Amino acid sequence: MIIPKEIKQKPLEYLLLALVFLVGLVIYFFIPISSHGQRLVVYFMAASYFLWSIIHHYRRGDLNLSIVVEYLVMALVGIILLSVSLF
């Protein structure tokens, strides 16, 4: 298995992102909570993804408005897709 150079250089950053998604998915699918609770989990995962990406690109030194907008749109698309299809 080939691991990208970026992940080799900063494995803790990517591990944190993977853990956020893993914990969110486990809570969403395996812990019995209300649909409102599930919606909150989706919001938390989207916000965590967005914040992680901002911090990641800031540390890399290439943060600009287009990157912020791109990740915000991706987080909103995730919220919309999960909200429409699963609730």
Protein Blocks (a to p, Z undefined) as FASTA:
>chain_A
ZZdfklmmmmmlmmmmmmmmmmmmmmmmmmccdfklmmmmmmmmmmmmmmmmmmmmmmno
pacfklmmmmmmmmmmmmmmmmmmmZZ
